[in-house]
Amino acid sequence: SSGINAEYGGDNATIPDNSTSSTNNTVPDTDLIKNHTYSNVTVPYTDPDRQSQQFQFRVSIALYIISMISFGGWIMFIMFGGIGLVAFPFDMIASYSRRPKAITLQQYTEKKIKIGARAGELLESAKAIKEKKRSSRKETRKDKRN
């Protein structure tokens, strides 16, 4: 009888094809299958004669879990990929409208003067704090160097 060959750890098992045989489509027990936990998976398919059929095979629990997580990942990829394709143009338009804009020479000069004045104030504050710190304790070698 024709069939589909599946390899399990070196042991070959044959799954009979439904189009030529009406036997149960399960993998026969082998030593590997007896020693591990397996789940039955039913897969529908359509043969060349357009008759809908199913075949069943055993997979390990680990493979079943990995397959289900992978399937869930594809579903999430499809959802978030679609959302991203819709959101991308809106994000580009928003980036363009919020881009930095050029300023005039007069605005630049005003900001430069304000920043310079603030820097001078901070420098004076730092010097005052340093003098206060020096006067409040005994001078050390490190203080003499600075």
Backbone as JSON Lines, residues from 0, in Angstrom:
{"i":0,"aa":"S","n":[0.84,-1.18,0.0],"ca":[0.0,0.0,0.0],"c":[0.88,1.24,0.0]}
{"i":1,"aa":"S","n":[0.47,2.27,-0.76],"ca":[1.27,3.5,-0.78],"c":[1.02,4.27,0.5]}
{"i":2,"aa":"G","n":[1.97,5.08,0.91],"ca":[1.8,5.81,2.16],"c":[2.8,6.93,2.28]}
{"i":3,"aa":"I","n":[2.7,7.63,3.37],"ca":[3.59,8.74,3.67],"c":[4.58,8.25,4.71]}
{"i":4,"aa":"N","n":[5.88,8.38,4.43],"ca":[6.88,7.93,5.39],"c":[7.22,9.06,6.35]}
{"i":5,"aa":"A","n":[7.27,8.74,7.63],"ca":[7.66,9.71,8.65],"c":[8.78,9.09,9.45]}
{"i":6,"aa":"E","n":[9.79,9.87,9.77],"ca":[10.93,9.32,10.5],"c":[10.89,9.79,11.94]}
{"i":7,"aa":"Y","n":[10.96,8.87,12.89],"ca":[10.97,9.15,14.33],"c":[12.24,8.55,14.91]}
{"i":8,"aa":"G","n":[13.27,9.37,15.08],"ca":[14.5,8.92,15.74],"c":[15.12,7.71,15.07]}
{"i":9,"aa":"G","n":[15.06,7.57,13.78],"ca":[15.68,6.44,13.1],"c":[14.69,5.34,12.77]}
{"i":10,"aa":"D","n":[13.55,5.28,13.47],"ca":[12.54,4.26,13.17],"c":[11.6,4.83,12.12]}
{"i":11,"aa":"N","n":[11.38,4.1,11.04],"ca":[10.46,4.56,10.01],"c":[9.06,4.06,10.32]}
{"i":12,"aa":"A","n":[8.09,4.95,10.22],"ca":[6.7,4.58,10.42],"c":[5.92,5.04,9.2]}
{"i":13,"aa":"T","n":[4.98,4.25,8.74],"ca":[4.23,4.58,7.54],"c":[2.8,4.95,7.91]}
{"i":14,"aa":"I","n":[2.34,6.06,7.34],"ca":[0.96,6.48,7.52],"c":[0.24,6.14,6.23]}
{"i":15,"aa":"P","n":[-0.72,5.24,6.26],"ca":[-1.41,4.86,5.02],"c":[-2.16,6.04,4.42]}
{"i":16,"aa":"D","n":[-2.23,6.1,3.11],"ca":[-2.94,7.15,2.39],"c":[-4.41,6.79,2.32]}
{"i":17,"aa":"N","n":[-5.31,7.71,2.65],"ca":[-6.75,7.44,2.71],"c":[-7.36,7.12,1.36]}
{"i":18,"aa":"S","n":[-6.75,7.62,0.28],"ca":[-7.36,7.4,-1.04],"c":[-7.32,5.94,-1.46]}
{"i":19,"aa":"T","n":[-6.39,5.14,-0.92],"ca":[-6.3,3.74,-1.34],"c":[-6.68,2.78,-0.23]}
{"i":20,"aa":"S","n":[-6.8,3.27,1.0],"ca":[-7.05,2.36,2.11],"c":[-8.0,3.02,3.1]}
{"i":21,"aa":"S","n":[-8.79,2.22,3.79],"ca":[-9.72,2.77,4.77],"c":[-9.28,2.44,6.19]}
{"i":22,"aa":"T","n":[-7.99,2.18,6.41],"ca":[-7.49,1.85,7.74],"c":[-7.33,3.12,8.56]}
{"i":23,"aa":"N","n":[-7.15,2.97,9.86],"ca":[-6.94,4.09,10.77],"c":[-5.59,4.73,10.46]}
{"i":24,"aa":"N","n":[-5.54,6.02,10.3],"ca":[-4.33,6.73,9.88],"c":[-3.51,7.18,11.09]}
{"i":25,"aa":"T","n":[-3.01,6.28,11.86],"ca":[-2.17,6.64,13.0],"c":[-0.84,5.96,12.85]}
{"i":26,"aa":"V","n":[0.16,6.56,13.46],"ca":[1.5,5.97,13.44],"c":[1.53,4.81,14.42]}
{"i":27,"aa":"P","n":[2.03,3.67,14.02],"ca":[2.1,2.54,14.94],"c":[3.05,2.85,16.09]}
{"i":28,"aa":"D","n":[2.81,2.23,17.24],"ca":[3.66,2.44,18.41],"c":[5.06,1.93,18.15]}
{"i":29,"aa":"T","n":[6.04,2.73,18.46],"ca":[7.43,2.3,18.43],"c":[8.0,2.54,19.81]}
{"i":30,"aa":"D","n":[9.21,2.09,20.06],"ca":[9.82,2.28,21.38],"c":[9.93,3.75,21.73]}
{"i":31,"aa":"L","n":[10.25,4.58,20.74],"ca":[10.39,6.01,21.0],"c":[9.06,6.62,21.42]}
{"i":32,"aa":"I","n":[7.99,6.25,20.75],"ca":[6.67,6.79,21.05],"c":[6.19,6.27,22.41]}
{"i":33,"aa":"K","n":[6.46,5.04,22.75],"ca":[6.03,4.48,24.04],"c":[6.71,5.17,25.21]}
{"i":34,"aa":"N","n":[7.95,5.63,25.02],"ca":[8.7,6.21,26.12],"c":[8.46,7.71,26.31]}
{"i":35,"aa":"H","n":[7.76,8.36,25.4],"ca":[7.53,9.8,25.5],"c":[6.05,10.1,25.39]}
{"i":36,"aa":"T","n":[5.67,11.29,25.85],"ca":[4.28,11.72,25.74],"c":[4.07,12.36,24.38]}
{"i":37,"aa":"Y","n":[3.05,11.93,23.68],"ca":[2.76,12.44,22.35],"c":[1.3,12.86,22.27]}
{"i":38,"aa":"S","n":[0.99,13.77,21.36],"ca":[-0.37,14.19,21.1],"c":[-0.73,13.8,19.68]}
{"i":39,"aa":"N","n":[-1.99,13.49,19.47],"ca":[-2.47,13.22,18.11],"c":[-2.82,14.54,17.45]}
{"i":40,"aa":"V","n":[-2.38,14.73,16.22],"ca":[-2.69,15.92,15.44],"c":[-3.43,15.47,14.2]}
{"i":41,"aa":"T","n":[-4.58,16.07,13.93],"ca":[-5.37,15.74,12.75],"c":[-5.2,16.86,11.74]}
{"i":42,"aa":"V","n":[-4.81,16.51,10.53],"ca":[-4.56,17.49,9.49],"c":[-5.52,17.25,8.33]}
{"i":43,"aa":"P","n":[-6.4,18.23,8.03],"ca":[-7.28,18.06,6.86],"c":[-6.53,18.39,5.58]}
{"i":44,"aa":"Y","n":[-6.83,17.72,4.52],"ca":[-6.24,18.01,3.22],"c":[-7.19,17.56,2.13]}
{"i":45,"aa":"T","n":[-6.96,18.06,0.94],"ca":[-7.77,17.67,-0.21],"c":[-6.88,16.94,-1.19]}
{"i":46,"aa":"D","n":[-7.27,15.74,-1.58],"ca":[-6.46,14.96,-2.51],"c":[-6.72,15.44,-3.95]}
{"i":47,"aa":"P","n":[-5.95,14.94,-4.9],"ca":[-6.12,15.4,-6.29],"c":[-7.53,15.2,-6.85]}
{"i":48,"aa":"D","n":[-8.3,14.24,-6.32],"ca":[-9.67,14.0,-6.79],"c":[-10.66,14.95,-6.14]}
{"i":49,"aa":"R","n":[-10.15,15.95,-5.4],"ca":[-10.96,16.95,-4.7],"c":[-11.85,16.36,-3.63]}
{"i":50,"aa":"Q","n":[-11.41,15.28,-3.02],"ca":[-12.15,14.71,-1.91],"c":[-11.47,15.16,-0.62]}
{"i":51,"aa":"S","n":[-12.25,15.75,0.27],"ca":[-11.7,16.24,1.53],"c":[-11.42,15.05,2.44]}
{"i":52,"aa":"Q","n":[-10.2,14.97,2.94],"ca":[-9.81,13.86,3.8],"c":[-8.99,14.37,4.96]}
{"i":53,"aa":"Q","n":[-8.69,13.49,5.9],"ca":[-7.87,13.83,7.05],"c":[-6.88,12.71,7.31]}
{"i":54,"aa":"F","n":[-5.73,13.07,7.86],"ca":[-4.85,12.04,8.38],"c":[-4.34,12.5,9.74]}
{"i":55,"aa":"Q","n":[-3.99,11.55,10.55],"ca":[-3.61,11.82,11.92],"c":[-2.2,11.32,12.17]}
{"i":56,"aa":"F","n":[-1.41,12.07,12.93],"ca":[-0.08,11.61,13.3],"c":[0.25,12.12,14.68]}
{"i":57,"aa":"R","n":[1.24,11.51,15.29],"ca":[1.62,11.86,16.65],"c":[2.83,12.78,16.65]}
{"i":58,"aa":"V","n":[2.78,13.78,17.52],"ca":[3.9,14.69,17.72],"c":[4.14,14.82,19.21]}
{"i":59,"aa":"S","n":[5.37,15.16,19.58],"ca":[5.67,15.32,21.0],"c":[4.98,16.57,21.53]}
{"i":60,"aa":"I","n":[4.78,16.62,22.83],"ca":[4.16,17.78,23.47],"c":[5.0,19.02,23.23]}
{"i":61,"aa":"A","n":[6.32,18.9,23.29],"ca":[7.21,20.05,23.08],"c":[7.01,20.61,21.67]}
{"i":62,"aa":"L","n":[6.97,19.75,20.68],"ca":[6.77,20.2,19.31],"c":[5.39,20.84,19.13]}
{"i":63,"aa":"Y","n":[4.39,20.27,19.78],"ca":[3.03,20.82,19.71],"c":[2.99,22.22,20.31]}
{"i":64,"aa":"I","n":[3.62,22.4,21.47],"ca":[3.63,23.72,22.13],"c":[4.39,24.73,21.28]}
{"i":65,"aa":"I","n":[5.53,24.34,20.77],"ca":[6.32,25.25,19.92],"c":[5.51,25.64,18.68]}
{"i":66,"aa":"S","n":[4.81,24.7,18.1],"ca":[4.0,24.98,16.91],"c":[2.88,25.96,17.23]}
{"i":67,"aa":"M","n":[2.21,25.77,18.36],"ca":[1.11,26.67,18.73],"c":[1.62,28.08,19.03]}
{"i":68,"aa":"I","n":[2.77,28.19,19.7],"ca":[3.35,29.51,19.98],"c":[3.75,30.18,18.67]}
{"i":69,"aa":"S","n":[4.32,29.42,17.76],"ca":[4.7,29.97,16.45],"c":[3.47,30.46,15.69]}
{"i":70,"aa":"F","n":[2.41,29.7,15.72],"ca":[1.17,30.09,15.06],"c":[0.63,31.38,15.68]}
{"i":71,"aa":"G","n":[0.65,31.48,17.0],"ca":[0.22,32.7,17.69],"c":[1.09,33.89,17.31]}
{"i":72,"aa":"G","n":[2.4,33.66,17.15],"ca":[3.31,34.72,16.73],"c":[2.97,35.25,15.35]}
{"i":73,"aa":"W","n":[2.6,34.34,14.45],"ca":[2.22,34.78,13.1],"c":[0.94,35.62,13.15]}
{"i":74,"aa":"I","n":[-0.01,35.21,13.97],"ca":[-1.25,35.98,14.1],"c":[-0.94,37.39,14.6]}
{"i":75,"aa":"M","n":[-0.08,37.49,15.64],"ca":[0.28,38.81,16.18],"c":[1.05,39.62,15.15]}
{"i":76,"aa":"F","n":[1.94,38.98,14.4],"ca":[2.7,39.67,13.35],"c":[1.75,40.27,12.31]}
{"i":77,"aa":"I","n":[0.74,39.51,11.92],"ca":[-0.22,39.99,10.94],"c":[-0.98,41.19,11.49]}
{"i":78,"aa":"M","n":[-1.43,41.11,12.76],"ca":[-2.18,42.22,13.35],"c":[-1.32,43.47,13.48]}
{"i":79,"aa":"F","n":[-0.15,43.34,14.12],"ca":[0.68,44.51,14.37],"c":[1.34,45.03,13.1]}
{"i":80,"aa":"G","n":[1.6,44.16,12.14],"ca":[2.11,44.61,10.86],"c":[1.09,45.47,10.14]}
{"i":81,"aa":"G","n":[-0.17,45.07,10.18],"ca":[-1.24,45.86,9.56],"c":[-1.41,47.2,10.25]}
{"i":82,"aa":"I","n":[-1.35,47.19,11.56],"ca":[-1.48,48.45,12.31],"c":[-0.3,49.37,11.97]}
{"i":83,"aa":"G","n":[0.9,48.81,11.89],"ca":[2.08,49.6,11.57],"c":[2.02,50.2,10.19]}
{"i":84,"aa":"L","n":[1.51,49.45,9.22],"ca":[1.39,49.97,7.85],"c":[0.43,51.14,7.78]}
{"i":85,"aa":"V","n":[-0.62,51.11,8.6],"ca":[-1.57,52.22,8.63],"c":[-0.98,53.41,9.37]}
{"i":86,"aa":"A","n":[-0.26,53.17,10.47],"ca":[0.26,54.25,11.31],"c":[1.48,54.94,10.71]}
{"i":87,"aa":"F","n":[2.24,54.26,9.88],"ca":[3.49,54.81,9.35],"c":[3.31,56.15,8.62]}
{"i":88,"aa":"P","n":[2.37,56.28,7.68],"ca":[2.22,57.58,7.01],"c":[1.86,58.71,7.97]}
{"i":89,"aa":"F","n":[1.01,58.42,8.95],"ca":[0.64,59.46,9.92],"c":[1.85,59.89,10.74]}
{"i":90,"aa":"D","n":[2.7,58.94,11.09],"ca":[3.91,59.26,11.85],"c":[4.86,60.13,11.02]}
{"i":91,"aa":"M","n":[4.98,59.84,9.75],"ca":[5.84,60.63,8.88],"c":[5.31,62.06,8.73]}
{"i":92,"aa":"I","n":[4.0,62.22,8.6],"ca":[3.4,63.55,8.49],"c":[3.64,64.33,9.78]}
{"i":93,"aa":"A","n":[3.45,63.68,10.93],"ca":[3.67,64.34,12.22],"c":[5.14,64.73,12.39]}
{"i":94,"aa":"S","n":[6.07,63.89,11.97],"ca":[7.5,64.21,12.06],"c":[7.83,65.43,11.2]}
{"i":95,"aa":"Y","n":[7.24,65.5,10.05],"ca":[7.5,66.64,9.16],"c":[6.97,67.94,9.78]}
{"i":96,"aa":"S","n":[5.8,67.88,10.37],"ca":[5.22,69.11,10.92],"c":[5.94,69.56,12.2]}
{"i":97,"aa":"R","n":[6.6,68.64,12.92],"ca":[7.32,69.0,14.15],"c":[8.82,69.13,13.95]}
{"i":98,"aa":"R","n":[9.28,69.2,12.72],"ca":[10.72,69.28,12.46],"c":[11.27,70.62,12.95]}
{"i":99,"aa":"P","n":[12.58,70.71,13.23],"ca":[13.17,71.99,13.63],"c":[13.1,72.99,12.46]}
{"i":100,"aa":"K","n":[12.79,74.21,12.81],"ca":[12.66,75.24,11.79],"c":[13.79,76.27,11.96]}
{"i":101,"aa":"A","n":[14.24,76.84,10.88],"ca":[15.32,77.83,10.89],"c":[14.85,79.11,11.6]}
{"i":102,"aa":"I","n":[15.8,79.77,12.32],"ca":[15.49,81.03,12.98],"c":[16.3,82.14,12.31]}
{"i":103,"aa":"T","n":[15.85,83.37,12.53],"ca":[16.54,84.51,11.93],"c":[17.81,84.82,12.71]}
{"i":104,"aa":"L","n":[18.67,85.64,12.13],"ca":[19.91,86.04,12.78],"c":[19.63,86.83,14.05]}
{"i":105,"aa":"Q","n":[18.59,87.65,14.04],"ca":[18.23,88.44,15.23],"c":[17.8,87.52,16.37]}
{"i":106,"aa":"Q","n":[16.97,86.5,16.08],"ca":[16.55,85.54,17.11],"c":[17.75,84.78,17.66]}
{"i":107,"aa":"Y","n":[18.67,84.41,16.78],"ca":[19.87,83.69,17.19],"c":[20.71,84.54,18.15]}
{"i":108,"aa":"T","n":[20.89,85.8,17.83],"ca":[21.69,86.71,18.66],"c":[21.04,86.89,20.04]}
{"i":109,"aa":"E","n":[19.71,87.07,20.08],"ca":[19.0,87.22,21.36],"c":[19.18,85.98,22.23]}
{"i":110,"aa":"K","n":[19.01,84.79,21.65],"ca":[19.15,83.55,22.43],"c":[20.58,83.36,22.9]}
{"i":111,"aa":"K","n":[21.55,83.73,22.06],"ca":[22.95,83.61,22.44],"c":[23.27,84.51,23.63]}
{"i":112,"aa":"I","n":[22.75,85.71,23.63],"ca":[22.98,86.64,24.75],"c":[22.34,86.11,26.03]}
{"i":113,"aa":"K","n":[21.1,85.58,25.93],"ca":[20.42,85.03,27.12],"c":[21.18,83.84,27.69]}
{"i":114,"aa":"I","n":[21.64,82.95,26.81],"ca":[22.38,81.76,27.27],"c":[23.71,82.18,27.91]}
{"i":115,"aa":"G","n":[24.4,83.16,27.3],"ca":[25.66,83.65,27.87],"c":[25.45,84.28,29.24]}
{"i":116,"aa":"A","n":[24.38,85.04,29.42],"ca":[24.09,85.67,30.72],"c":[23.79,84.6,31.77]}
{"i":117,"aa":"R","n":[23.02,83.61,31.4],"ca":[22.7,82.52,32.35],"c":[23.96,81.74,32.72]}
{"i":118,"aa":"A","n":[24.83,81.5,31.76],"ca":[26.09,80.79,32.04],"c":[26.95,81.6,33.02]}
{"i":119,"aa":"G","n":[26.99,82.92,32.82],"ca":[27.75,83.77,33.75],"c":[27.18,83.71,35.16]}
{"i":120,"aa":"E","n":[25.84,83.71,35.29],"ca":[25.2,83.6,36.61],"c":[25.56,82.28,37.28]}
{"i":121,"aa":"L","n":[25.51,81.21,36.53],"ca":[25.84,79.89,37.09],"c":[27.3,79.82,37.51]}
{"i":122,"aa":"L","n":[28.18,80.43,36.75],"ca":[29.6,80.44,37.09],"c":[29.84,81.21,38.39]}
{"i":123,"aa":"E","n":[29.17,82.35,38.54],"ca":[29.29,83.12,39.78],"c":[28.74,82.34,40.98]}
{"i":124,"aa":"S","n":[27.63,81.64,40.8],"ca":[27.05,80.82,41.87],"c":[28.02,79.71,42.27]}
{"i":125,"aa":"A","n":[28.65,79.09,41.29],"ca":[29.59,78.02,41.58],"c":[30.8,78.54,42.35]}
{"i":126,"aa":"K","n":[31.3,79.73,41.99],"ca":[32.44,80.31,42.7],"c":[32.05,80.65,44.14]}
{"i":127,"aa":"A","n":[30.84,81.16,44.34],"ca":[30.38,81.5,45.69],"c":[30.27,80.23,46.55]}
{"i":128,"aa":"I","n":[29.75,79.16,45.99],"ca":[29.63,77.89,46.73],"c":[31.01,77.36,47.08]}
{"i":129,"aa":"K","n":[31.95,77.45,46.16],"ca":[33.31,76.97,46.4],"c":[33.97,77.77,47.51]}
{"i":130,"aa":"E","n":[33.81,79.1,47.53],"ca":[34.38,79.95,48.59],"c":[33.74,79.64,49.93]}
{"i":131,"aa":"K","n":[32.45,79.43,49.94],"ca":[31.74,79.1,51.19],"c":[32.24,77.77,51.74]}
{"i":132,"aa":"K","n":[32.46,76.81,50.87],"ca":[32.96,75.49,51.28],"c":[34.37,75.6,51.84]}
{"i":133,"aa":"R","n":[35.23,76.4,51.2],"ca":[36.61,76.57,51.67],"c":[36.67,77.27,53.03]}
{"i":134,"aa":"S","n":[35.82,78.23,53.23],"ca":[35.87,78.98,54.49],"c":[35.26,78.21,55.65]}
{"i":135,"aa":"S","n":[34.45,77.21,55.38],"ca":[33.79,76.48,56.46],"c":[34.62,75.33,57.03]}
{"i":136,"aa":"R","n":[35.69,74.95,56.4],"ca":[36.51,73.86,56.93],"c":[37.99,74.18,56.72]}
{"i":137,"aa":"K","n":[38.8,73.36,57.36],"ca":[40.24,73.56,57.26],"c":[40.72,73.23,55.86]}
{"i":138,"aa":"E","n":[41.69,74.0,55.38],"ca":[42.21,73.82,54.03],"c":[43.09,72.58,53.96]}
{"i":139,"aa":"T","n":[42.89,71.76,52.92],"ca":[43.69,70.55,52.71],"c":[44.61,70.75,51.52]}
{"i":140,"aa":"R","n":[45.46,69.76,51.31],"ca":[46.37,69.83,50.15],"c":[45.63,69.95,48.83]}
{"i":141,"aa":"K","n":[44.54,69.19,48.73],"ca":[43.74,69.2,47.51],"c":[43.17,70.6,47.26]}
{"i":142,"aa":"D","n":[42.72,71.26,48.33],"ca":[42.16,72.6,48.18],"c":[43.24,73.6,47.75]}
{"i":143,"aa":"K","n":[44.48,73.39,48.25],"ca":[45.57,74.31,47.89],"c":[45.9,74.23,46.41]}
{"i":144,"aa":"R","n":[45.77,73.02,45.85],"ca":[46.06,72.84,44.43],"c":[45.04,73.57,43.56]}
{"i":145,"aa":"N","n":[43.79,73.55,43.97],"ca":[42.72,74.16,43.18],"c":[42.7,75.62,43.47]}
